Amino acid sequence: MFTLRLVRACRNENVRYSLGYTADGPLRAQYLELDVPLFKYAEGNRFYKKYLKGKLPLLNPLLLVKPVRNVVRFIAENSVSLLQTNGIFSYIVGALAARISGVPMIRMQGNVMSSIEKKHFRFFHLLPFARWTSRYVYFVDAQERDFQKLAVKPAKLFHIDGLGVDMEQFHPGLSGAALRKEFNVPPQAVVVGQIGRLSKNKRFDFMIRVARLVVDQAPQTIFFVVGDGPEREKLETLTASLKLGKNVFFTGFRMDTPMVTAAFDIALFTMADTAGGVANWEAMACGKPVVCTKNEIIRDGLTGFNVDSHREDLFADAVLALVMNPLLAKKMGMQGRKESEERYDFLKCFVPRMQRLYAELAVKNKAGKEK
């Protein structure tokens, strides 16, 4: 969704996007509506299944030769002048392809590399990825500390204060009544929700165990698990084993994220060892207090609560503090919206910075080719 939003905001007569992907998804139609060329450079599902099971290391050359060749060919055939990557696999492929093709490359550093990518963090000490990357776009201090450990030169770092939120799309005036009605949620119920891919690292199992502790003390509390992924069946089994069938609802993947977020009274973010996530910014923009593992986005006691990543009881206590005190929840939500408007407006804060970076690298690339 972030990449789609960026494409919509930044494409113009000077910036044209093409999108490389590893597995098809529900956003294809929207990219095609924007006339964005799509190309598949690797078999994502096959790769990730093997990688997540630990059968193949991420930097195995046998995994990389074909994807790199595909990207290099696409660059040459379509006169691509700049590569931008997000995930770890696309970054490794992109870095190698950019090096071979001689084009600048940006990595959007969406996570804390030393924790989320810790299995491969050590490889960045051994291989010259930093030399092959023109700019690392980062958002929080923890990411900058990663780059310092990797001895990345400060000139290669480009800071933007948050990934940004569309303030017109996410705002406190939205109604979440449709989602509540869809799942027959009583009007008096407090809704606690989390949005994300149902993968192991997102720790929705942690959320469900927290839900058990909360429901024991506040039986009218409803939890929404929003998203889909490989852990769904296990999570549904866990929900049943904890006898939470009347309090925890699985919505599946949703395209109406603003309306879903509007249905929450409290937003959760249970992923550990991370800088934060887009869902935090979106919840703040909608005026929702956030209970999350410690990160640099949510200010503890002001826009929500930062909680120890491994303490389900403390997480439940923080949720209950908001469930039992709706005035506090509203106050935190209003403060979150205020900070979003000041710091995280996608169109006013994020987009101009990215456009400036695109222009800077385009000039350098042109100058390099002319030499």
C-alpha positions in Angstrom: 0.0 0.0 0.0 2.9 2.4 0.8 4.5 1.9 -2.6 1.1 2.4 -4.3 0.6 5.6 -2.4 4.1 6.9 -3.3 3.5 6.1 -7.0 0.2 8.0 -7.0 1.8 11.1 -5.3 5.1 11.3 -7.1 4.5 10.2 -10.7 4.6 13.1 -13.2 6.2 14.1 -16.5 9.6 13.8 -14.9 9.0 10.6 -12.8 7.7 7.4 -14.3 7.5 4.2 -12.3 7.8 0.5 -13.1 7.2 -2.1 -10.5 9.0 -5.4 -10.0 7.3 -8.1 -8.0 7.8 -11.7 -6.8 4.2 -12.7 -6.2 0.9 -11.4 -7.5 -1.5 -9.7 -5.2 -4.7 -7.7 -4.8 -3.1 -4.3 -5.8 -2.3 -5.3 -9.4 -5.5 -3.7 -10.8 -4.8 -0.4 -9.1 -1.2 -0.3 -10.6 -2.6 -1.1 -14.0 -5.2 1.7 -13.7 -2.3 4.1 -13.1 -0.6 2.7 -16.2 2.4 1.4 -14.2 4.3 -1.4 -16.0 4.7 -4.5 -13.9 7.3 -7.2 -14.3 8.0 -10.4 -12.3 11.6 -10.8 -11.5 11.5 -13.8 -9.2 9.3 -16.6 -8.0 8.5 -15.1 -4.6 6.3 -17.8 -3.0 8.8 -20.6 -3.7 11.7 -18.5 -2.4 10.0 -17.4 0.8 8.7 -20.8 1.7 12.2 -22.2 1.5 13.8 -19.2 3.2 11.4 -19.1 6.1 12.0 -22.8 6.7 15.7 -22.1 6.8 16.5 -24.5 4.0 18.4 -22.0 1.9 20.4 -18.9 3.0 19.2 -15.6 1.7 22.5 -14.9 -0.1 22.7 -18.2 -1.8 24.0 -17.3 -5.3 21.7 -19.9 -6.9 18.7 -17.9 -5.7 20.1 -14.6 -7.0 21.4 -15.2 -10.5 18.1 -15.3 -12.3 16.4 -12.5 -10.4 19.4 -10.2 -10.9 19.7 -11.1 -14.6 15.9 -10.3 -15.0 16.3 -6.9 -13.3 19.4 -6.0 -15.3 17.6 -6.8 -18.5 14.6 -4.8 -17.5 16.8 -1.8 -16.7 18.5 -2.0 -20.1 15.3 -2.5 -22.1 13.3 0.2 -20.4 16.0 2.9 -19.9 15.5 2.8 -16.1 17.6 5.6 -14.4 17.0 4.8 -10.7 16.2 1.7 -8.7 14.2 1.8 -5.4 13.9 -1.2 -3.1 11.9 -2.0 0.0 12.2 -5.6 1.3 15.5 -7.5 2.0 15.3 -9.8 -1.0 14.5 -6.9 -3.4 17.3 -4.9 -1.8 20.0 -7.6 -2.4 18.8 -8.2 -5.9 18.5 -4.5 -6.6 22.0 -3.7 -5.2 23.6 -6.3 -7.4 21.6 -5.2 -10.5 22.3 -1.5 -9.9 26.0 -2.3 -9.6 26.0 -4.2 -12.9 23.8 -1.6 -14.7 25.5 1.5 -13.3 22.3 3.1 -12.1 21.8 4.7 -8.6 19.8 2.8 -6.1 17.7 3.8 -3.0 16.8 1.5 -0.2 13.7 2.4 1.8 14.8 1.1 5.2 11.5 0.3 6.8 12.7 -1.8 9.7 15.5 -2.1 12.2 18.0 -4.2 10.3 19.9 -5.6 13.2 16.8 -7.1 14.7 14.3 -7.8 11.9 17.0 -8.9 9.4 19.4 -10.1 12.1 20.1 -13.5 10.4 21.7 -11.6 7.5 22.9 -8.4 9.2 26.4 -9.9 9.5 26.7 -10.3 5.7 26.5 -6.5 5.3 29.7 -6.3 7.2 31.4 -8.7 4.7 29.9 -7.6 1.4 30.0 -4.1 -0.2 26.3 -3.4 -0.2 26.8 0.1 1.1 29.1 0.9 -1.8 26.4 -0.3 -4.2 23.7 1.8 -2.6 23.3 5.5 -3.4 21.0 6.4 -0.5 19.4 4.7 2.5 16.1 6.4 3.4 15.5 5.9 7.1 12.9 7.1 9.5 13.9 6.6 13.2 17.1 6.8 15.3 17.4 3.0 15.7 17.9 2.7 12.0 20.6 5.3 11.9 22.4 3.4 14.7 22.3 0.3 12.4 24.1 2.2 9.7 26.7 3.4 12.1 27.5 -0.2 13.1 27.8 -1.0 9.4 30.2 2.0 8.9 27.9 3.5 6.2 29.0 7.0 5.3 26.7 9.7 6.6 26.5 11.1 3.1 24.6 8.0 2.0 21.9 8.5 4.7 18.7 10.3 4.0 16.3 10.9 6.9 12.6 11.5 6.6 10.5 11.8 9.8 8.2 8.9 9.3 6.7 7.1 6.4 3.8 9.5 6.4 0.0 9.2 6.2 -2.6 10.6 3.8 -4.4 12.9 6.2 -7.5 13.1 3.9 -7.8 9.4 3.8 -7.1 8.7 7.5 -8.8 11.1 9.9 -11.0 11.1 13.0 -14.2 11.9 11.1 -14.3 8.5 9.5 -17.0 6.1 10.6 -16.2 2.5 11.4 -19.9 1.5 11.7 -19.9 -0.7 8.6 -17.2 -3.1 10.0 -18.9 -3.2 13.4 -22.2 -4.0 11.7 -20.6 -6.7 9.5 -19.4 -8.6 12.6 -22.4 -7.8 14.7 -20.4 -5.9 17.3 -22.6 -4.4 20.0 -22.6 -0.5 20.2 -21.3 -0.5 23.7 -18.3 -2.8 23.0 -14.8 -1.4 23.0 -13.0 -2.6 19.8 -9.3 -3.3 19.9 -7.7 -4.0 16.6 -4.4 -4.8 14.8 -3.7 -4.7 11.1 -0.9 -6.6 9.4 0.2 -9.7 7.6 -0.5 -12.8 9.6 3.1 -13.9 9.8 5.1 -15.2 12.7 7.2 -12.0 13.2 4.0 -9.9 13.5 3.2 -11.8 16.7 -0.6 -11.9 16.4 -0.4 -14.9 18.7 0.8 -12.5 21.4 -2.2 -10.3 20.7 -4.6 -13.2 21.1 -3.1 -14.2 24.5 -3.3 -10.5 25.6 -7.0 -10.6 24.5 -7.6 -13.5 26.9 -6.3 -11.5 29.8 -8.3 -8.4 28.8 -11.5 -10.3 28.2 -11.2 -11.9 31.7 -11.6 -8.4 33.2 -13.6 -6.6 30.5 -15.9 -9.3 28.8 -17.4 -6.8 26.3 -14.1 -6.0 24.7 -13.9 -7.1 21.0 -10.6 -7.8 19.2 -10.2 -7.5 15.4 -7.4 -9.4 13.7 -7.1 -7.7 10.3 -5.1 -9.3 7.6 -4.2 -12.7 6.1 -1.1 -14.8 5.9 0.5 -18.2 6.7 -0.2 -18.1 10.4 -4.0 -17.6 10.1 -4.9 -21.3 10.7 -2.7 -21.5 13.8 -4.1 -18.2 15.1 -7.7 -19.4 14.7 -6.8 -22.6 16.5 -5.2 -20.6 19.3 -8.3 -18.4 19.5 -10.6 -21.5 19.8 -8.4 -23.1 22.5 -8.6 -19.9 24.6 -12.4 -19.8 24.2 -12.3 -16.4 22.5 -14.6 -17.1 19.6 -17.1 -14.5 20.7 -14.4 -11.8 21.3 -11.8 -12.2 18.5 -12.8 -11.8 14.9 -10.6 -12.5 11.8 -11.5 -10.1 9.0 -9.2 -11.4 6.4 -7.3 -9.1 4.0 -9.1 -5.7 3.6 -8.7 -3.0 1.1 -10.7 -0.5 3.2 -8.0 0.2 5.8 -9.1 3.7 6.7 -12.6 2.5 7.5 -11.2 -0.5 9.4 -9.0 1.7 11.5 -11.9 4.0 12.2 -13.8 1.0 13.7 -11.1 0.6 16.4 -11.3 2.3 19.8 -7.7 1.2 20.5 -5.0 0.1 18.0 -2.4 -2.5 18.8 1.1 -3.1 17.4 2.6 -6.3 18.9 5.7 -6.8 16.7 8.9 -6.9 18.7 12.2 -5.2 18.1 11.1 -2.8 15.5 11.1 0.9 14.7 7.4 0.9 14.4 5.0 0.4 11.5 2.7 2.1 9.0 -0.3 1.0 11.1 1.0 3.2 14.0 0.9 6.3 11.8 -2.5 5.5 10.4 -4.0 4.9 13.8 -2.6 8.2 15.1 -4.0 10.0 12.0 -7.4 8.5 12.8 -7.2 9.8 16.3 -6.8 6.3 17.9 -4.6 5.6 20.9 -2.0 2.9 20.3 -0.7 0.2 22.6 2.6 -1.0 21.2 5.9 -2.6 21.8 8.5 0.1 22.5 9.2 2.2 19.4 10.0 5.8 18.5 6.6 6.6 17.0 4.2 6.3 19.9 5.1 8.6 22.8 4.4 6.7 26.0 1.6 8.3 28.0 0.8 10.9 25.4 -0.3 9.2 22.2 -0.5 5.7 23.6 1.5 3.2 25.7 4.9 1.6 25.0 5.1 -1.8 26.6 7.8 -4.4 27.2 7.8 -6.7 24.2 7.7 -9.9 26.2 5.2 -9.1 28.9 1.6 -10.0 28.0 0.4 -9.0 31.4 1.7 -5.4 31.0 0.3 -5.2 27.5 -3.1 -6.3 28.8 -2.9 -3.7 31.6 -2.2 -1.0 29.1 -5.2 -2.0 27.0 -7.4 -2.2 30.1 -6.3 1.3 31.2 -7.8 2.6 28.0 -10.8 0.3 28.0 -11.7 1.5 31.5 -11.0 5.2 30.8 -12.5 6.3 27.5 -11.6 10.0 28.2 -7.9 9.1 28.5 -8.2 7.1 25.2 -9.8 10.1 23.5 -7.2 12.5 24.8 -4.4 10.3 23.6 -6.1 9.9 20.2 -6.4 13.6 19.8 -2.8 14.2 20.6 -1.8 11.5 18.1 -3.8 13.3 15.4 -2.2 16.6 16.2 1.3 15.1 15.9 0.4 13.4 12.7 -0.7 16.7 11.1 2.5 18.4 12.3 5.1 15.7 11.4 3.6 12.8 9.4 1.5 14.4 6.6 2.4 12.3 3.6 1.8 14.9 0.9 3.3 17.9 2.9 6.2 16.2 4.6 7.2 12.9 2.9 6.5 13.4 -0.8 8.6 16.7 -1.2 11.6 15.0 0.5 11.4 12.0 -1.9 11.0 14.2 -4.9 14.1 16.1 -3.8 16.0 12.9 -3.5 14.9 11.6 -6.9 16.0 14.9 -8.5 19.4 14.9 -6.8 20.2 11.3 -7.9 18.9 11.9 -11.4 21.3 14.9 -11.8 24.2 12.8 -10.5 23.4 9.9 -12.7 23.2 12.2 -15.8 26.5 13.9 -14.9 28.1 10.5 -14.4 27.0 9.3 -17.8 28.3 12.4 -19.5 31.8 12.0 -18.2 
